[in-house]
Amino acid sequence: MLNYEEELKKFKPSLEAEEIEDAVYQEDLSDMTDLLKQAMEQKK
């Protein structure tokens, strides 16, 4: 039978998830507002 307390002590969060979070926050992503601003500037 599994000892859940022991398994929880061994648990380590995935570094991959943390790396993805950092990459998302560092990336300059366009949102809908940015796209609309670009479209309006091109129209002028």
GUROGU-364968 format. One record per residue (C-alpha): residue number from 0; residue in one letter; chain; x, y, z. Coordinates in Angstrom, 2 decimals, padded with zeros to 5 digits, always signed. Layout:
N
@n:NUM res:A chain:A X:X Y:Y Z:Z
...
END
This chain:
44
@n:0 res:M chain:A X:+000.00 Y:+000.00 Z:+000.00
@n:1 res:L chain:A X:+001.20 Y:+003.52 Z:-000.77
@n:2 res:N chain:A X:+002.32 Y:+005.77 Z:+002.03
@n:3 res:Y chain:A X:+001.03 Y:+009.13 Z:+000.82
@n:4 res:E chain:A X:+002.94 Y:+011.11 Z:+003.41
@n:5 res:E chain:A X:+006.25 Y:+009.66 Z:+002.20
@n:6 res:E chain:A X:+005.32 Y:+010.21 Z:-001.44
@n:7 res:L chain:A X:+004.46 Y:+013.86 Z:-000.74
@n:8 res:K chain:A X:+007.86 Y:+014.36 Z:+000.89
@n:9 res:K chain:A X:+009.54 Y:+013.10 Z:-002.31
@n:10 res:F chain:A X:+007.48 Y:+015.37 Z:-004.56
@n:11 res:K chain:A X:+009.37 Y:+018.06 Z:-006.46
@n:12 res:P chain:A X:+007.58 Y:+020.45 Z:-008.84
@n:13 res:S chain:A X:+008.49 Y:+020.21 Z:-012.48
@n:14 res:L chain:A X:+011.15 Y:+022.72 Z:-013.47
@n:15 res:E chain:A X:+009.62 Y:+022.73 Z:-016.91
@n:16 res:A chain:A X:+006.48 Y:+024.46 Z:-015.60
@n:17 res:E chain:A X:+008.58 Y:+027.17 Z:-013.95
@n:18 res:E chain:A X:+010.59 Y:+027.65 Z:-017.12
@n:19 res:I chain:A X:+007.41 Y:+028.07 Z:-019.15
@n:20 res:E chain:A X:+006.08 Y:+030.63 Z:-016.69
@n:21 res:D chain:A X:+009.30 Y:+032.67 Z:-016.90
@n:22 res:A chain:A X:+009.30 Y:+032.52 Z:-020.69
@n:23 res:V chain:A X:+005.70 Y:+033.72 Z:-020.90
@n:24 res:Y chain:A X:+006.34 Y:+036.68 Z:-018.60
@n:25 res:Q chain:A X:+009.53 Y:+037.65 Z:-020.45
@n:26 res:E chain:A X:+008.03 Y:+037.36 Z:-023.94
@n:27 res:D chain:A X:+006.47 Y:+040.47 Z:-025.43
@n:28 res:L chain:A X:+003.20 Y:+038.96 Z:-026.58
@n:29 res:S chain:A X:+000.67 Y:+040.89 Z:-028.62
@n:30 res:D chain:A X:-002.86 Y:+040.96 Z:-027.33
@n:31 res:M chain:A X:-006.04 Y:+042.02 Z:-029.10
@n:32 res:T chain:A X:-005.53 Y:+045.67 Z:-028.10
@n:33 res:D chain:A X:-002.06 Y:+045.72 Z:-029.68
@n:34 res:L chain:A X:-003.40 Y:+044.16 Z:-032.87
@n:35 res:L chain:A X:-006.23 Y:+046.71 Z:-033.11
@n:36 res:K chain:A X:-003.78 Y:+049.59 Z:-032.58
@n:37 res:Q chain:A X:-001.57 Y:+048.26 Z:-035.37
@n:38 res:A chain:A X:-004.55 Y:+047.91 Z:-037.70
@n:39 res:M chain:A X:-005.67 Y:+051.48 Z:-036.97
@n:40 res:E chain:A X:-002.15 Y:+052.84 Z:-037.60
@n:41 res:Q chain:A X:-001.90 Y:+050.98 Z:-040.89
@n:42 res:K chain:A X:-005.29 Y:+052.35 Z:-041.96
@n:43 res:K chain:A X:-004.11 Y:+055.97 Z:-041.49
END
